[in-house]
């Protein structure tokens, strides 16, 4: 009788997923991902290069043949900073909402272009430390559009 090929492997039950169920941690991770993206945009801006975002995949169906094709298009990523070279302003956003760091104040004055990347790194460190968690808790999810009533 021959030995099974799979008998040499250690078979176990699938462990539970390690992703956090805490919505604040999930929001913090999403914000950190976007802040890292903004840091890359800022580095390109400081160096005078054009930022090329990640590609997104889109499946298109040919109307005549019904054939499915996948095409890549660059993901449009908007910079969170604006202003002239001596007066840059940074507005940190979560989704479509500008984060209010103080009541009625959503922007961070950066100043010169050379301070843009260090300012973004400071914001990243603050988010990692959990300083923005209370603000993230206060942001409400947008209401989903209700389906139109079918007559």
Backbone as a printed PyTorch tensor [residue, N CA C, xyz], in Angstrom:
tensor([[[  0.8460,  -1.1720,   0.0000],
         [  0.0000,   0.0000,   0.0000],
         [  0.8950,   1.2400,   0.0000]],

        [[  0.6020,   2.2080,  -0.8620],
         [  1.4350,   3.4060,  -0.9460],
         [  0.9590,   4.4750,   0.0330]],

        [[  1.8950,   5.3110,   0.4300],
         [  1.6020,   6.3870,   1.3770],
         [  0.9530,   7.5490,   0.6240]],

        [[ -0.0830,   8.1580,   1.2220],
         [ -0.7890,   9.2770,   0.5980],
         [  0.1170,  10.5030,   0.5280]],

        [[ -0.0100,  11.2520,  -0.5340],
         [  0.7840,  12.4640,  -0.6970],
         [  0.4070,  13.5040,   0.3590]],

        [[ -0.8850,  13.5980,   0.6650],
         [ -1.3560,  14.5700,   1.6460],
         [ -1.0150,  14.1930,   3.0830]],

        [[ -0.6610,  12.9440,   3.3290],
         [ -0.3670,  12.5320,   4.7020],
         [  0.8860,  13.2090,   5.2410]],

        [[  1.7140,  13.7420,   4.3900],
         [  2.9220,  14.4540,   4.8180],
         [  2.6380,  15.8840,   5.2750]],

        [[  1.4010,  16.3530,   5.0650],
         [  1.0400,  17.7110,   5.4610],
         [  0.2870,  17.6940,   6.7730]],

        [[  0.4030,  18.7660,   7.5190],
         [ -0.3290,  18.8990,   8.7800],
         [ -1.6640,  19.5680,   8.4740]],

        [[ -2.7560,  18.8540,   8.6060],
         [ -4.0970,  19.3450,   8.3000],
         [ -4.7200,  19.8780,   9.5860]],

        [[ -5.2290,  21.1290,   9.5360],
         [ -5.8270,  21.7460,  10.7180],
         [ -7.1570,  22.3950,  10.3390]],

        [[ -7.9260,  22.7790,  11.3460],
         [ -9.1620,  23.5340,  11.1140],
         [ -8.7800,  24.9720,  10.7880]],

        [[ -9.5720,  25.6220,   9.9630],
         [ -9.2970,  27.0040,   9.5740],
         [ -9.4340,  27.9150,  10.7940]],

        [[ -8.3660,  28.6770,  11.1460],
         [ -8.4710,  29.5720,  12.2890],
         [ -9.3860,  30.7510,  11.9760]],

        [[ -9.9260,  31.3530,  13.0320],
         [-10.8080,  32.5100,  12.8630],
         [-10.0160,  33.6740,  12.2860]],

        [[-10.6990,  34.5250,  11.5230],
         [-10.0310,  35.6750,  10.9220],
         [ -9.5820,  36.6270,  12.0190]],

        [[ -8.4230,  37.2500,  11.8000],
         [ -7.8530,  38.1200,  12.8220],
         [ -8.2190,  39.5810,  12.6160]],

        [[ -9.0980,  39.8820,  11.6850],
         [ -9.4860,  41.2710,  11.4700],
         [-10.3030,  41.7540,  12.6500]],

        [[-10.1230,  43.0020,  12.9850],
         [-10.8130,  43.5800,  14.1260],
         [-12.2690,  43.8620,  13.7820]],

        [[-13.1330,  43.6470,  14.7700],
         [-14.5380,  43.9530,  14.5650],
         [-14.8680,  45.3500,  15.0820]],

        [[-13.8870,  46.0050,  15.6930],
         [-14.1000,  47.3440,  16.2160],
         [-14.1700,  48.3270,  15.0420]],

        [[-15.2920,  49.0410,  14.8770],
         [-15.4110,  49.9500,  13.7330],
         [-14.4240,  51.1170,  13.7780]],

        [[-14.0050,  51.5300,  14.9660],
         [-13.0470,  52.6370,  15.0650],
         [-11.6860,  52.2050,  14.5210]],

        [[-11.2890,  50.9730,  14.8180],
         [-10.0150,  50.4640,  14.3080],
         [-10.0790,  50.3390,  12.7860]],

        [[-11.2090,  49.8840,  12.2710],
         [-11.3690,  49.7640,  10.8140],
         [-11.3020,  51.1440,  10.1620]],

        [[-11.9400,  52.1340,  10.7760],
         [-11.8950,  53.5000,  10.2330],
         [-10.4860,  54.0670,  10.3050]],

        [[ -9.7840,  53.7790,  11.3990],
         [ -8.4060,  54.2590,  11.5410],
         [ -7.5200,  53.6730,  10.4540]],

        [[ -7.6740,  52.3690,  10.1810],
         [ -6.8890,  51.7150,   9.1370],
         [ -7.2000,  52.3060,   7.7590]],

        [[ -8.4700,  52.5740,   7.4970],
         [ -8.8550,  53.1730,   6.2150],
         [ -8.2380,  54.5610,   6.0790]],

        [[ -8.2880,  55.3560,   7.1580],
         [ -7.7050,  56.6940,   7.1290],
         [ -6.1980,  56.6280,   6.9460]],

        [[ -5.5380,  55.6750,   7.6090],
         [ -4.0870,  55.5260,   7.4480],
         [ -3.7080,  55.1700,   6.0180]],

        [[ -4.5100,  54.3170,   5.3810],
         [ -4.2560,  53.9580,   3.9840],
         [ -4.3380,  55.1900,   3.0910]],

        [[ -5.3620,  56.0060,   3.3110],
         [ -5.5360,  57.2170,   2.5050],
         [ -4.4370,  58.2400,   2.7920]],

        [[ -4.0140,  58.3400,   4.0500],
         [ -2.9360,  59.2720,   4.3990],
         [ -1.6130,  58.8470,   3.7590]],

        [[ -1.3490,  57.5490,   3.7020],
         [ -0.1350,  57.0680,   3.0280],
         [ -0.1820,  57.4160,   1.5370]],

        [[ -1.3700,  57.2900,   0.9570],
         [ -1.5570,  57.6550,  -0.4520],
         [ -1.2860,  59.1510,  -0.6450]],

        [[ -1.8000,  59.9790,   0.2800],
         [ -1.5740,  61.4260,   0.2010],
         [ -0.1000,  61.7590,   0.3820]],

        [[  0.5960,  60.9930,   1.2160],
         [  2.0330,  61.2030,   1.4020],
         [  2.7770,  60.9500,   0.0940]],

        [[  2.3830,  59.9010,  -0.6320],
         [  2.9890,  59.6030,  -1.9370],
         [  2.7030,  60.7290,  -2.9330]],

        [[  1.4810,  61.2440,  -2.9230],
         [  1.1340,  62.3650,  -3.8010],
         [  1.9890,  63.5810,  -3.4580]],

        [[  2.1530,  63.8440,  -2.1600],
         [  2.9420,  64.9970,  -1.7080],
         [  4.4080,  64.8500,  -2.1080]],

        [[  4.9500,  63.6370,  -1.9950],
         [  6.3430,  63.4120,  -2.4100],
         [  6.5180,  63.7020,  -3.8940]],

        [[  5.5610,  63.2670,  -4.7020],
         [  5.6170,  63.5530,  -6.1420],
         [  5.4840,  65.0450,  -6.3970]],

        [[  4.6010,  65.7160,  -5.6390],
         [  4.3890,  67.1570,  -5.8010],
         [  5.6590,  67.9320,  -5.4710]],

        [[  6.3390,  67.5500,  -4.3910],
         [  7.5660,  68.2300,  -3.9780],
         [  8.6700,  68.0130,  -5.0060]],

        [[  8.7480,  66.7960,  -5.5640],
         [  9.7790,  66.4720,  -6.5600],
         [  9.4330,  66.9650,  -7.9570]],

        [[  8.2090,  67.4820,  -8.1480],
         [  7.7940,  67.9700,  -9.4600],
         [  7.4070,  66.8540, -10.4130]],

        [[  7.0700,  65.6950,  -9.8780],
         [  6.6680,  64.5570, -10.7130],
         [  5.1460,  64.4460, -10.7230]],

        [[  4.6390,  63.6650, -11.6590],
         [  3.2090,  63.4150, -11.7510],
         [  2.9130,  62.1240, -10.9900]],

        [[  1.9350,  62.1670, -10.0940],
         [  1.5550,  60.9790,  -9.3380],
         [  0.7010,  60.0760, -10.2120]],

        [[  1.0830,  58.8120, -10.2630],
         [  0.3080,  57.8190, -10.9970],
         [ -0.2680,  56.8670,  -9.9540]],

        [[ -1.5650,  56.9490,  -9.7860],
         [ -2.2440,  56.1410,  -8.7800],
         [ -2.3410,  54.6950,  -9.1890]],

        [[ -2.8210,  53.8690,  -8.2640],
         [ -2.9880,  52.4540,  -8.6000],
         [ -4.0880,  52.2720,  -9.6360]],

        [[ -3.9940,  51.1890, -10.3770],
         [ -5.0060,  50.9030, -11.3910],
         [ -6.2160,  50.2510, -10.7560]],

        [[ -7.3760,  50.5280, -11.3390],
         [ -8.5750,  49.8030, -10.9290],
         [ -9.0300,  48.9940, -12.1290]],

        [[ -9.5370,  47.8170, -11.8540],
         [ -9.9630,  46.9030, -12.9080],
         [-11.4450,  47.0970, -13.1730]],

        [[-11.8030,  47.1250, -14.4360],
         [-13.1980,  47.2640, -14.8290],
         [-13.5050,  46.2110, -15.8870]],

        [[-14.6090,  45.5070, -15.6950],
         [-15.0380,  44.4890, -16.6560],
         [-16.0470,  45.1340, -17.5960]],

        [[-15.7640,  45.0570, -18.8770],
         [-16.6780,  45.5900, -19.8910],
         [-17.2010,  44.4300, -20.7190]],

        [[-18.4660,  44.5350, -21.0720],
         [-19.0990,  43.5130, -21.9080],
         [-19.3680,  44.1200, -23.2760]],

        [[-18.8510,  43.4770, -24.2980],
         [-19.0530,  43.9320, -25.6630],
         [-20.5200,  43.6870, -26.0250]],

        [[-21.2090,  44.7460, -26.4480],
         [-22.6440,  44.6530, -26.7520],
         [-22.9250,  43.7330, -27.9340]],

        [[-22.0230,  43.6890, -28.8970],
         [-22.2590,  42.8890, -30.0960],
         [-21.9810,  41.4020, -29.8680]],

        [[-20.8430,  41.1070, -29.2240],
         [-20.4470,  39.7100, -29.0730],
         [-20.7810,  39.1290, -27.7020]],

        [[-21.0020,  39.9890, -26.7160],
         [-21.2750,  39.5180, -25.3590],
         [-20.0220,  39.0700, -24.6300]],

        [[-18.8600,  39.3480, -25.2210],
         [-17.5860,  38.9300, -24.6460],
         [-17.1650,  39.8860, -23.5320]],

        [[-16.6890,  39.3200, -22.4260],
         [-16.2300,  40.1310, -21.2920],
         [-14.7340,  40.3940, -21.4350]],

        [[-14.3540,  41.6470, -21.2380],
         [-12.9450,  42.0070, -21.2480],
         [-12.6550,  42.8430, -20.0020]],

        [[-11.4610,  42.6820, -19.4610],
         [-11.0470,  43.4380, -18.2910],
         [-10.0720,  44.5060, -18.7500]],

        [[-10.3540,  45.7330, -18.3600],
         [ -9.4420,  46.8050, -18.7100],
         [ -9.0180,  47.5380, -17.4430]],

        [[ -7.7990,  48.0200, -17.4470],
         [ -7.2530,  48.7620, -16.3140],
         [ -7.3180,  50.2480, -16.6130]],

        [[ -7.8130,  50.9980, -15.6420],
         [ -7.8070,  52.4450, -15.7570],
         [ -7.1770,  53.0070, -14.4900]],

        [[ -6.4100,  54.0810, -14.6070],
         [ -5.8040,  54.6440, -13.4050],
         [ -6.8750,  55.1850, -12.4610]],

        [[ -6.7280,  54.8630, -11.1910],
         [ -7.6600,  55.3350, -10.1770],
         [ -7.4130,  56.8330,  -9.9690]],

        [[ -8.4780,  57.6080,  -9.9730],
         [ -8.3550,  59.0510,  -9.7830],
         [ -8.2230,  59.3320,  -8.2870]],

        [[ -7.1030,  59.9250,  -7.9030],
         [ -6.8650,  60.2560,  -6.5090],
         [ -6.6640,  61.7640,  -6.4230]],

        [[ -7.4880,  62.3960,  -5.6220],
         [ -7.4460,  63.8430,  -5.4810],
         [ -6.5500,  64.2220,  -4.3000]],

        [[ -5.7170,  65.2260,  -4.5000],
         [ -4.8370,  65.6880,  -3.4180],
         [ -5.6490,  66.4290,  -2.3650]],

        [[ -5.2820,  66.2390,  -1.0970],
         [ -5.9680,  66.9030,   0.0020],
         [ -5.3420,  68.2470,   0.3340]],

        [[ -4.3000,  68.6400,  -0.3800],
         [ -3.6400,  69.9010,  -0.1030],
         [ -3.8100,  70.8410,  -1.2870]],

        [[ -3.7870,  72.1300,  -0.9720],
         [ -3.9410,  73.1330,  -2.0290],
         [ -3.2710,  74.4230,  -1.5710]],

        [[ -3.2090,  75.3740,  -2.4770],
         [ -2.6360,  76.6770,  -2.1690],
         [ -1.4060,  76.9550,  -3.0000]],

        [[ -0.7710,  78.0990,  -2.7290],
         [  0.4490,  78.4830,  -3.4400],
         [  1.6500,  77.8160,  -2.7810]],

        [[  2.8200,  77.9750,  -3.3650],
         [  4.0170,  77.2990,  -2.8580],
         [  4.4210,  77.7690,  -1.4620]],

        [[  4.0290,  78.9870,  -1.0720],
         [  4.3890,  79.4960,   0.2550],
         [  3.2500,  79.3850,   1.2540]],

        [[  2.0660,  78.9730,   0.8110],
         [  0.9210,  78.9120,   1.7050],
         [  0.0750,  77.6730,   1.3960]],

        [[  0.6130,  76.5090,   1.7200],
         [ -0.0850,  75.2470,   1.4840],
         [ -1.0430,  74.9850,   2.6480]],

        [[ -2.2330,  74.5010,   2.3210],
         [ -3.2420,  74.1490,   3.3150],
         [ -3.6150,  72.6890,   3.0910]],

        [[ -3.6910,  71.9230,   4.1820],
         [ -4.0060,  70.4990,   4.1300],
         [ -5.3610,  70.2620,   4.7880]],

        [[ -6.2350,  69.5480,   4.0740],
         [ -7.5420,  69.1980,   4.6160],
         [ -7.6430,  67.6750,   4.6420]],

        [[ -7.5970,  67.1040,   5.8430],
         [ -7.6590,  65.6530,   6.0060],
         [ -9.1150,  65.2360,   5.8740]],

        [[ -9.3460,  64.2000,   5.0650],
         [-10.7130,  63.7750,   4.7880],
         [-10.8860,  62.3050,   5.1470]],

        [[-12.0930,  61.9660,   5.5740],
         [-12.4800,  60.5710,   5.7470],
         [-13.6550,  60.3510,   4.8040]],

        [[-13.3960,  59.6560,   3.7210],
         [-14.4140,  59.5100,   2.6900],
         [-14.6490,  60.8610,   2.0440]],

        [[-15.8810,  61.3240,   2.1130],
         [-16.2320,  62.5980,   1.5090],
         [-16.3390,  63.7100,   2.5570]],

        [[-15.9450,  63.4080,   3.8020],
         [-16.1220,  64.3430,   4.9030],
         [-14.7770,  64.8820,   5.3510]],

        [[-14.6680,  66.2040,   5.4430],
         [-13.4600,  66.8210,   5.9800],
         [-13.4910,  66.6790,   7.4990]],

        [[-12.3720,  66.2390,   8.0690],
         [-12.3040,  66.0100,   9.5140],
         [-12.1370,  67.3420,  10.2280]],

        [[-12.9730,  67.5830,  11.2440],
         [-12.8870,  68.8030,  12.0610],
         [-11.9790,  68.5130,  13.2490]],

        [[-10.7870,  69.1210,  13.2470],
         [ -9.8630,  68.9430,  14.3630],
         [-10.2450,  69.8400,  15.5350]],

        [[-10.8900,  70.9420,  15.2330],
         [-11.4510,  71.8530,  16.2270],
         [-12.8000,  72.2890,  15.6660]],

        [[-13.7290,  72.7310,  16.5290],
         [-15.0510,  73.1150,  16.0170],
         [-14.9650,  74.1700,  14.9070]],

        [[-15.4610,  73.7960,  13.7230],
         [-15.4830,  74.7060,  12.5830],
         [-14.1580,  74.8290,  11.8480]],

        [[-13.1320,  74.0740,  12.2580],
         [-11.8130,  74.1810,  11.6180],
         [-11.4110,  72.8260,  11.0450]],

        [[-11.3490,  72.7750,   9.7120],
         [-11.0600,  71.5030,   9.0440],
         [ -9.7100,  71.4730,   8.3450]],

        [[ -8.9980,  72.5930,   8.3080],
         [ -7.7460,  72.6510,   7.5580],
         [ -6.5510,  72.8030,   8.4830]],

        [[ -5.4020,  72.3260,   8.0080],
         [ -4.1330,  72.4790,   8.7190],
         [ -3.2540,  73.3690,   7.8630]],

        [[ -2.7670,  74.4500,   8.4440],
         [ -1.8760,  75.3500,   7.7100],
         [ -0.4830,  74.7440,   7.7100]],

        [[  0.0130,  74.4540,   6.5120],
         [  1.3120,  73.8130,   6.3630],
         [  2.4000,  74.8570,   6.1730]],

        [[  2.1370,  75.8450,   5.3370],
         [  3.1500,  76.8530,   5.0330],
         [  3.8490,  76.5060,   3.7330]],

        [[  5.1500,  76.3720,   3.7910],
         [  5.9470,  76.1040,   2.5880],
         [  5.8140,  74.6480,   2.1420]],

        [[  6.1000,  74.4220,   0.8770],
         [  5.9990,  73.0910,   0.2730],
         [  6.9140,  72.1020,   0.9920]],

        [[  8.0700,  72.5680,   1.4570],
         [  9.0260,  71.6750,   2.1150],
         [  8.4800,  71.0900,   3.4150]],

        [[  7.4520,  71.7110,   3.9900],
         [  6.8730,  71.2250,   5.2480],
         [  5.6720,  70.2970,   5.0280]],

        [[  5.2980,  70.0710,   3.7740],
         [  4.1090,  69.2780,   3.4730],
         [  4.2560,  67.8200,   3.8950]],

        [[  5.3270,  67.1650,   3.4870],
         [  5.5300,  65.7500,   3.8110],
         [  5.7090,  65.5570,   5.3210]],

        [[  6.5310,  66.3780,   6.0210],
         [  6.6200,  66.2130,   7.4780],
         [  5.2850,  66.4280,   8.1950]],

        [[  4.4570,  67.3480,   7.6840],
         [  3.1380,  67.5700,   8.2880],
         [  2.2580,  66.3390,   8.1110]],

        [[  2.2730,  65.7470,   6.9200],
         [  1.5020,  64.5220,   6.6840],
         [  1.9980,  63.3860,   7.5740]],

        [[  3.3110,  63.2850,   7.7680],
         [  3.8660,  62.2450,   8.6370],
         [  3.4460,  62.4590,  10.0890]],

        [[  3.3350,  63.7170,  10.5150],
         [  2.8620,  64.0310,  11.8660],
         [  1.4100,  63.6030,  12.0260]],

        [[  0.6000,  63.8730,  11.0140],
         [ -0.8090,  63.4720,  11.0600],
         [ -0.9150,  61.9460,  11.0890]],

        [[ -0.0820,  61.2560,  10.3240],
         [ -0.0810,  59.7920,  10.3150],
         [  0.2580,  59.2550,  11.7090]],

        [[  1.2650,  59.8360,  12.3500],
         [  1.6410,  59.4060,  13.7000],
         [  0.5060,  59.6500,  14.6910]],

        [[ -0.1950,  60.7780,  14.5510],
         [ -1.3200,  61.0840,  15.4420],
         [ -2.4490,  60.0750,  15.2590]],

        [[ -2.7080,  59.6850,  14.0140],
         [ -3.7620,  58.7030,  13.7480],
         [ -3.3560,  57.3410,  14.3030]],

        [[ -2.0860,  56.9540,  14.1240],
         [ -1.6040,  55.6780,  14.6580],
         [ -1.7060,  55.6450,  16.1820]],

        [[ -1.4720,  56.7990,  16.8260],
         [ -1.5260,  56.8840,  18.2870],
         [ -2.9570,  56.9050,  18.8120]],

        [[ -3.9330,  57.0520,  17.9160],
         [ -5.3350,  57.0260,  18.3320],
         [ -5.8870,  58.3850,  18.7090]],

        [[ -5.1890,  59.4620,  18.3640],
         [ -5.6410,  60.8030,  18.7250],
         [ -6.8750,  61.2480,  17.9470]],

        [[ -7.1710,  60.5860,  16.8470],
         [ -8.2840,  60.9950,  16.0000],
         [ -9.4830,  60.0570,  16.1800]],

        [[ -9.3660,  59.0720,  17.0530],
         [-10.4240,  58.0670,  17.2150],
         [-11.7710,  58.6760,  17.5890]],

        [[-11.7860,  59.6450,  18.4830],
         [-13.0540,  60.2660,  18.8870],
         [-13.7080,  61.0000,  17.7170]],

        [[-12.8920,  61.6180,  16.8820],
         [-13.4190,  62.3190,  15.7030],
         [-13.9860,  61.2970,  14.7130]],

        [[-13.2810,  60.1650,  14.5520],
         [-13.7450,  59.1270,  13.6300],
         [-15.0480,  58.4990,  14.1230]],

        [[-15.2220,  58.3840,  15.4380],
         [-16.4760,  57.8520,  15.9880],
         [-17.6520,  58.7550,  15.6490]],

        [[-17.3960,  60.0740,  15.6360],
         [-18.4700,  61.0390,  15.4140],
         [-18.9270,  61.0810,  13.9590]],

        [[-18.0760,  60.6380,  13.0320],
         [-18.4520,  60.6580,  11.6110],
         [-19.4950,  59.5830,  11.3690]],

        [[-20.6050,  59.9920,  10.8040],
         [-21.6940,  59.0570,  10.5450],
         [-21.5830,  58.5380,   9.1280]],

        [[-21.9860,  57.2870,   8.9690],
         [-22.0220,  56.7120,   7.6270],
         [-23.1200,  57.3920,   6.8390]],

        [[-22.8970,  57.6310,   5.5500],
         [-23.9670,  58.2230,   4.7490],
         [-25.1370,  57.2630,   4.6340]],

        [[-26.3260,  57.8240,   4.6410],
         [-27.5300,  56.9990,   4.5120],
         [-27.5870,  56.4090,   3.1170]],

        [[-27.9570,  55.1470,   3.0440],
         [-28.0600,  54.4910,   1.7370],
         [-29.3510,  54.9700,   1.0740]],

        [[-29.2550,  55.1370,  -0.2270],
         [-30.4400,  55.5710,  -0.9770],
         [-31.4800,  54.4650,  -0.9550]],

        [[-32.7120,  54.8620,  -0.6630],
         [-33.7840,  53.8670,  -0.6380],
         [-34.2040,  53.5320,  -2.0510]],

        [[-34.5340,  52.2910,  -2.2510],
         [-34.9660,  51.8350,  -3.5710],
         [-36.3010,  52.5040,  -3.8970]],

        [[-36.4430,  52.8870,  -5.1310],
         [-37.6990,  53.5220,  -5.5530],
         [-38.8410,  52.5200,  -5.4610]],

        [[-39.9620,  53.0140,  -5.0300],
         [-41.1360,  52.1290,  -4.8870],
         [-41.5860,  51.6780,  -6.2650]],

        [[-41.8190,  50.3700,  -6.3680],
         [-42.2450,  49.7850,  -7.6370],
         [-43.7650,  49.7980,  -7.6500]],

        [[-44.3620,  50.3960,  -8.6890],
         [-45.8270,  50.4600,  -8.7470],
         [-46.3740,  49.2900,  -9.4950]]])
